[in-house]
Amino acid sequence: MSFVLHLPVLMVAVPIAVAVLISVLLTFKRNIAFVLSVLTMIFCLISSLFLMVKVITEGSFVYYVSDWPPPWGIEIFIDRLSVYMLLLIAIVGLISIIYSELYIKKVLDHQKIPFYYMLVLFLIGSIVGFVISGDIFNMFIFFEILSLSSYSLVAISGDREALRAGFRYLVMGIVSSLFILLGLGFIYSVTGTLNFTQIALRVKELSDLTVIQTGALLLIVAFIIEAAIFPLHVWLPKAHGKAPAPVSALLSGLVIGIGVFGMIKVVYYILPGVYPVSFVVFFRGLISVGIILGAIFALFENDLKILLAQSSISQIGFAAIGVFFFSYSGLMGSMLQLLNHAFAKSALFLGAGAVIYKTGFRNLDEMKGIGKRMPITMGFFAIGLASIASIPMTCGFVSKYYLCLAAIKQGLWGSVGAILLGGFLSLLYCLRIISCIFFEKPDSKVEVKEAPLKMLLPLGVLAFLTIFFGVFPRAAFVLIEPGVKEILGFLR
């Protein structure tokens, strides 16, 4: 299985190469973009499964592009947690593209459709590259491609509100990129390298950690912006709310999760054990406030897509806070919450998109009783809500359980309170949505039918995965548990 070693590079190269191919074929083969995109994502999913088998049976491995070791060559590092993220990327990416076929034809001009698939493939390829990069510089390069693709996808419809949302996202993204570049410069100035392993080794030889801690702070703030954590979340509600539904699923399910994974890379892989207590307490407090406020914002929002975007501020905060517990239970909770957010929140945005596709309704007031007229669509949607609300037998319950357990074990009662209050507020806004769509009498007499099968199947798969990993969380532990124990060992 020596070919498996090359799969991580191909998972970056193939989506980007196909995106370029689509741009070349625009003039005479517009309709092939969807087929090429689906085949590309199937390749990424199969590659992820091969990589999963390899790391489970043989352990982590390092791949040098062109056989050039660092500092001259590009290092790719594959461990259990990176493979776990690759699987999430491949699954959500494939499902979002399959869902896109009908939805995008309705909401975009015919001429923009190939550009849409081209941008999605650039986004997927860059996310994969970000996850597997073994040095900060290449991580930064892929972060830039990821960001540019995201801005373009938010604004692709071309209407004024979408352009404003894309521009706001662009401004925050530029700030985020500058922070990464500055942090990278601080770290290089004292270590002379940008490779993860070499940085971690050289930091241990330093007597003064001030410059390193400054670099770490800059990197973490950059990823806090990308993860839309309070108070640097201002770009998210409009960006996710105005983007096409499958784009919102990708942005919320994957892109902001990548911000949290970037924090994990900095805290555990690049600079383990350099953080003073005040540094950690500050970030835990900031994230705790975000968990509560994000849920409050969602509780009083009426536009369904913006409500779901506001809830992402809270839900991604659950994943981020576990990073700063520096414990087995905390990091397990974070990784499970990334899974929950990828599947449940993607299902919610695709469900909202199905309603918009069939009715044009965006506000909850317009959706009264729609659950009785679209029972299958709204049934899958309700499963996503249940997971966000941490109902038992959903993945959201398992992730919050581990996070709460981690905080209790360490006596962090403020964090316990934030997790419990955030969970309670999440339950309230989910119950508000459920009450509206299932139990209130409809005001509109517009005839409403179920979403097409091509949209229901992707939605159903995500709902099934949300329940499956809630009932059988050990299925995810195969990758997560050994991976968490491995990176916690870097702190010693």
N, C-alpha and C positions, 0 to 999 in steps of 0.2 A: 504493500500500500504506500509506496514511496511517492506516488502521484498526489497523495493527500497533502503532502508538505507544500505543494504549489497552489492548493485551493484558496488559501487566504488572499494571495495576490490576485488570483483570478476573480474572486468575489468583489474585488475593487475594480479590476480592469474591465471585466465583461460588461457590467452596467454602464460604465462610462463610455466604453467603445460602442455599445449599442446605441447609447444616447447620441453619440456623434454620427453613427450610421443613419439614425432617424433624421437628423438634420440634413444629411446628404440626400436622403430619399424624398424630402419634402416636396420637390417639384413634380414628381411623377408617381409616387407610391404612398400617398397620405394614409390610406386605410390600413397599412401594415404595422403601424406604430403600436397598436394595442397588442397584436399577436406577438411581436418581438418583445414587448415589455413583459408579457405573461411568461414567455419562454425563459427570459432572463431571470425572472424571480423564481421560477421552478428550479433553474440551475443553482441559484443561491441557496434555496432551501435544501436541495439534495447535498450540496457541498457542506452546508452547516451540519447535516446529519452525519456525514463521513467524518467531519472534524470532531463531532461529539464522541463518536466511537473511538477515535484515536486518543483523545485526551483522557477518556475514561479507562481505556485499556493500557495506555503507555505513559500518560501524564502530560504535563505542559511541555511545549517545545518552542524553540526560537528558530526563525527563518531569516537568512540574510539574502536580500535581493541581489542577484548576480554574484552570490558567494563572496561579497565584500563585507567583512565585519565592520562594526563601528570603530572609529568615528567617521570613516569614509563611506561606508555603505549604509543602506536603510535596513533597520532591524524591525522585524515583525514578531510580536510576542503573543503566543496563543496559550491561554490557560482555560480552566473550566468556566470562569466568569465571563471571559471574552466570548467563548463559544455559546454560552447561555444568551448573551446579548445578540450574537449573530443569529441565533434561532428566532428570537423575538423580532428582529429586523426583517428576516426573510418571511416569517409568517404574516406579520402585519402588512408588510410591503406587498406581498402577493395578494392578500385579501383586498387591500385597498385598490389595487390596480384592476382586479376582476370586477369589483363594485363600480369602478369608474366608467366602464364602457357606456352604459346607458345614461348615467347621471351627467357626465361631462358633455355628451352630445346635446343635452337639453340646456345646460347653463352656459356653454361657451360657443363662440362662433366656430364654424367648421374649420376655418383656417388656423385657429389656435390649438386645436386638439392634438396634433403631432407635437407641438411645442410643450404641451402639458406633459405628455409621456416622456419626452426628452428630459424635462426638468425633474420629474419624479425619479428617473433612473440616475441622474446626476446626484440627486439627494441621497438615494439608497447607497450608491457607490461611495459617496463621501462619508456617510455615517459608518459604513463598514471600515473604511480606512481609518477613521478616528478611533474606533474601538480597538483595532489591532496594532496601531502604531506603537513602536517601542521607543520612540524619542519624541521630545516635546515639539521640535520644529515641524516634523511631518504631521503630528497631531494638529498643529496650528494651520498647516496648509489645508488639510481636509476640513477643518472647522470653517475655513473661509469659503470653500466650495459649498459646504452644507448651508452656510448662512445665505450666500447669494442665491442658491436654488430656492431656499425657503422664502426669501423676500419676493422673488419672481412669482412663485406659486400663489402667494397671498394676493398679489396684485394682478393676477393673470386675467381676470374678468374685464379689467379696464375701467370699471365704473369708479366714480369719484371717491366713494367711501372705501372701496378696496385699495385704491391707490394711496389714500391717506394712511390706511392701516399698514400697507406695505412700507410706506416711507417712515412711519414711526418705528416699525420693526427694524428697518435699515439703520436708522440713527442709533438705536440701542445696540444693534449688532456691531456698528463701527466702534462704539465705546467698549464693547466686550472684546473685540479684536485688539484694540489698543492696550487693554489691560493684559491680555495674554502676551502680547509682544513685549511689554514692559517687564512682566514677570519673568518671561524667558530670558531677557537681558540681565536681570538681577541674578538669576540662578547661574547663567553662563559665566558671569563676571567672577564668581568665586569658585566654581567647579571646573571650568574649562571644557565642559561637555554638555550635551543636551540629551544623552542617552539615559533612560530611566535607571538602569542597573548601575551605571557608572556614577550618576548623581548620588544615588542612595549610598554608595560606598564612600564617596569623597566627602559627603556631608558628615559622616562619622568622624572624620579627621579634623573637622573645624572646631575651634575653640569658641568662636563668636558666631552665633546663628542669626544675628540681626538681619543681614542682607538676605539670607535664605528665607527667613520668615516673612520678610517684605515681599519677596518673589512669590512665595506660597499664597500670601494674602491676595495679591493681585490676580493670580490664577483662579483662586476660589471665587473671588468677586465676579470675574469674567464668566465663570460657569453658573454662578447664581443668576446672572442676567439671562443666560440662555435657558436656564431651568425655570425662569419666571417666578422666582421666590421673592416675597415681600422684602423690601419696598421697591425692588427693581423689576416689578412685574407689569409695568404700565403698558408695555407693547402688546401683551398677550390677549386681553379680552377682544379687542377689535380685530386683531390679526386672525385669531381662530374663528371669531364670529363671522367675519366677512369672506373668508376663504371658502372655496368649494368644499362640500362635506368630506370627500375622501382626503383632501389636503388637510383639513382640520384633524382627521383621524391620524394622519401621519405626523403632523406637528405635535399634537397632544400625546399620542401613543408612543412616539419614538423620539422626536427632536428634543422636547424638554426633558425626557428621561435621559437622553445623552448628556444633558447638562449635569445631571446627578452623577452619571457614570464618570464624567470628567472630574468631578470633585473626588470620587473614589480613587481615581488614578493619581491625583495629586496627593491626597492624604495618605494613601497606603502604598502605592507603587513608587512614586517619585521621591517623596519627602516623608517617609515614615518616622514618627517619633520626634518631630522638631517643634511641636506646637505647645506653647505655654497654656496654662489652665485658663487664663483670662481670654485667650484667643478662642478656645473651644466653647466656653460659657457664652461668649458674645454671639457666636453663630447659632448655638442651640436656642438662645433666647429669641434671636431674630426669626429663625424658622418657626418657632412656636407661635409667635405673633402672626406670622403668615398663615399658618394652619387655621387659626381661628378666624382671622379677618377674611380670608378667601371664602370660607364657608358662609360667613355673614353676607358678603357681597352676593354670593349665589342665592341666598335665601330671599333677597329682595329684588332679584332680576326677573324680567318678564320675557325677554327674547331668549328662546330656548338655547340657541347655539352660544350666545354670550353667557348665559347661565352656566352651561357646561364648561365654557372656558374659564369663568370665575372659579368654578369648583376645582379646576386643574391647579390653580394656585394653592389651594388647600391640600389636594391629594398628592401633588408632587412634593409638598412640604413633608408629608409623612415619610416619603422615601429619603429625603435629604436629612432629616433629623437623626435617623439611625446611623448615618455615616459618622456623626460626632459623638456616638456613644462608645466607640472603640471597643465593642464587645461582640461576642458571637451572636447573641440574640438580636442585638441592634442591627448588625450588618445583614443577618438573615432576613430581618423584617424589611430592610431597605430593598434587598434584591427581590423579595416576594412582592413588595409594593410596586416595583418597576414592572413586574409581570402583570400584576392586577391593573395597573394603569394602562399598559400597552393593550390588553385585551378588553377590559371593561369600558375604558373611556373611548377607545376606538369604536366599540360597538355602539356606544351612546351617540357619537357624532354621525356614524353611518345610519343609525335609526332616525336621528333628527333629519338627516339628508333625505331619507326615504319619504318622510312626511312632507318635506319641502317639494320633493320631486312630484308627488301625487297631488298635493293641494296648494302649494305655494305658501302655506301657513308657516310663520316663524315664531309668533307670540303664543304664550300659554293660553291666553284668553281665547284665541282662535281655535285651540286644540281641545276644547272641552268635549269629553266623551269620545274622542277619536279612537281610544283603545277598543271600543266596541265595534268600530267600523274597520279597523286595521288590527285585528286581534293577534295575528302572528307577528307582525312587525313590532307592535307595542309590547307583546310578550317577551320577545328577545330584548327589547329596550329595557323592560322592567328588570330583567336579569342583570343587565349592566348597572342599573340603579341600585339593585340589592347589594352588589359587590362594593360599589362606592359607599353605601351606607353600612358596610361591615356586617351584613346579615350572615349568621352561621351557614356553613356549607357553600360559601363563596370564597374566592381567593382573598378578597378584601378583608374578610374576618381573620384569616390566618396571618396576614401581614401585620395588621394592627395588634393582634395578640402578641406577636413576637416583639414588636416595638414597645408595647406597654410593659411586657415582662422585662425587657432590657432596662427600661427606666426604673422600674420598681427595684430590681436587683441592685442598682447603683444608688438608690435613694434619691433619685432626681424627681422629686415630687412636683416641681413646676412643669417638667416635661410630661409627667403622667397626666397632670391636669389638662395640659394642652392637647394631648392625644385623645383623652376621653371627651373633652369639650368639643374638639374638632369633629370627632366621630358622631357625637350627639347632634351637632348642627348639620352635619352631612345627612344624617337620618331625617332631620326636619325638612330640608329642601328636597330630598328624594320623595318623602311622603307628600309634599306639596305637589310635585309633578304627578305622582301616581294618582292622587285625589282628583287632579284636574283631568287627566286623560282617560281615567276609567270610571269615575263616579259622578262627575258633573254632567249636567244636561247640555248637549251641544246647542250653541247659538246659531251656528251656520247650517244652512240646508244644502250646502254643496255636497254632491255625491262623492263619496270617498271609497276607494277600493284598495286592496292589498298592494304592496309594492311588487314589482316584477320578480320572478324567481331568481334572476341573475343578481338582484340586490338582496333578496332574502337569504340566499345560501351563504354569502360571506358574513352577513349579520348573524346567522344561526351558528356558524362555526365559531365565531368569537364568543357568543353567549355560551356555547357548549364548553369551550376551553376555560372560561371563567368559572363555571360550575365544576368542571373536572379537576382543576387544580385547587379548588376549595375542598372537595371531597377527598382527593388523593394528593395532598401537597407533597408527599414523599416522592412523587414522580419528578418534581422539580429539584428535590434535595440531592438527586444523583449528581447534578452539576454544581448546585449552589453550596452545599455543605462542605465538601472537600475544598472548593475554591475559597470560601470564606476562611476556613481554618488555615489555608496556605498563606493568604495575604495578611491575616492577623499575625502570623509568624514573622512577618517583616518588621513588626513593631518591637520585637525583642532585641 
